[in-house]
Amino acid sequence: MAITPVAVEFGMGTDLQGGDHTKAAIRALKDALWHNSLNMADAFGFPRDAMIVHVKVGVARPDAVDKAAIAAVLPYGTATVEVVEGGLDVPGEDGSKFTVIANVAATVSFDMEAAI
């Protein structure tokens, strides 16, 4: 059996005034997941808990993201969360606050045999 990716979803999220990188990342993951209804588990005959979901988050301050909070958003499957430098921190006019922009790529895979 081999880990086989079957879908990739992309999302963007923001925290407009709080400067919270985890909150922006959670919103990005929800943006990626909640805008569609993929029936991959059913289509391949797997239980939903068989999904292997790799979440890659891009934010300006990767060390400021709570990976467990990101993984907790996923309703099914086994999650891995990778946080890399990306996204944007946009300072406000007076410099006292900033907007965080996060990007997410969520890849759904299954451990499955190749059909030959």
Secondary structure, 3 states (H helix, E strand, C coil): CEEEEEEEEEEEEEECCCCCHHHHHHHHHHHHHHCCCCCHHHHHCCCHHHCEEEEEEEECCHHHCCHHHHHCCCCCCEEEEEEEECCEEEECCCCCCEEEEEEEEEEEEEEECCCC
